[in-house]
Amino acid sequence: MYRFLIFVVQLLLLIVVLTFIFTNPFIISLDIRSIKYSFSSNLFAVILISFIFLLYLVFYLFFRSRLYFGQYLLKNKYKKIEKGYLHFVNAMIAIANKDNKTAIKSHKKMSHYLNDDPSLSLLLKSEVLKIEKKFPELSNVYEDMIKSKKTESLGYRGLMEQNLKNQDYHHAFLYGEKLFSLNPNIEKLYQTLIFIAAKTKNWNQLISLSKKAFSNKLISKNDLNENKSIGFYEIAKIKFDSDIKDALNNIHKAIDLKKNFPPYIKLHLEIVANLKDQRSLFKLIKKYWNLVPDSLLRSIITKIIIQNNLSDIKFINELVKNNLNLEESKKLLIYFAIKNLDWDIARKNIAGMIGPNPSKEICYFMSDIELGENNDKQKSDAWILRAENASTEYTWICGITNQSQEEWSTLSNSGYYNSLVWTSHKMLRQNKI
């Protein structure tokens, strides 16, 4: 309404001015060189108005035709884009249906219609090249992808996966790191990078990645501590031969984060044993045995004791005196009693552990006692035979492949990160059932 009023006022003013000019004509004279030109003001007004009208008409026709032409081009462009998207959809459907010929054909058509937007073309081209197994060309496509913000993540992911397939873990990790910095929330990206870090023994990066993952709320505090402890444990293993003090410092960090984990305790004891300080070693063995007297730690401590000539029965009695009634303490005492040919201690402690269904280990203990004390090979062999049908002992088993191994390791023998659990085959079968 306001604009209309202004237009009306302007029109009225124009009419008043024109009316005044036409009702009050005057002569306009122009001297050009020696010639004098004279004409009425009304004629000048008519010429000026006609010129302005003609100029308006030219501009109106120009901009109107330009508008129609622009709309025509835009309409054709949208039709072209629509056809391009249609071919893109057809190609993706063909890929999903494993119709490779249709996918390749649709990709070519799409490239013709969507040549102004390379993002979709690159995406589809990468899928087609996967089908055709043209991996060098596929790498070039991924390289082109990382040059654009739209497809940068897809490019880094593709290059990471390609290098993983080629077992080039170094480059896979480099591309994975860049992808992680762009978008840490990509599914299984963190787990993939942790695996690569473990595979390449890049433990500092494993710790750093875990911190970033925690700050991005991808993992819990427990998972952070778990992965950091593994990193410090592996660094301690590496430093064992070159810098024993640094190794000791790192294993302390690992144990602080994951307390009383037997593989960490094993390395801690080995480091201390390497310092040739038996007194400190004995105190440490006693400390850990009082904290976690289980079968796994018993097997670790047994090896440490033998390797460091601490097998004297007095030492063992001192070690188990605070928890002598525990089954694992009795087994430890029985083992070293047999080793020291102290049959009274062995018989005394094994007496209440045989029962109707003794374990494989108890059967072997009895076999050694019968042979060592009484030289009774018949009874000894009978116990060995009985051991073959006894309950299965615990071992490290990969939770993914069910493959067993004697020692714990960050990567299982079957190649999985932190997948080992301390269990028995019998329990594993029961869990499956």
Secondary structure, DSSP 8 states (H G I E B T S, - for coil): -HHHHHHHHHHHHHHHHHHHHHHS--EEEEEETTEEEEEEHHHHHHHHHHHHHHHHHHHHHHHHHHHHHHHHHHHHHHHHHHHHHHHHHHHHHHHHTT-HHHHHHHHHHHHHH-TT-HHHHHHHHHHHHHHHT-HHHHHHHHHHHTTSTTTHHHHHHHHHHHHHHTT-HHHHHHHHHHHHHH-TTSTTHHHHHHHHHHHTT-HHHHHHHHHHHHHTTSS-HHHHHHHHHHHHHHHHHHHTTT-HHHHHHHHHHHHHHSTT-HHHHHHHHHHHHHTT-HHHHHHHHHHHHHH---HHHHHHHHHHHHHTT---HHHHHHHHGGGTTSHHHHHHHHHHHHHTT-HHHHHHHHGGG--SS--HHHHHHHHHHHHHHH--HHHHHHHHHHHHTS----EEEETTT--EESS--SB-TTS-BT-EEEE-HHHHHHHH-
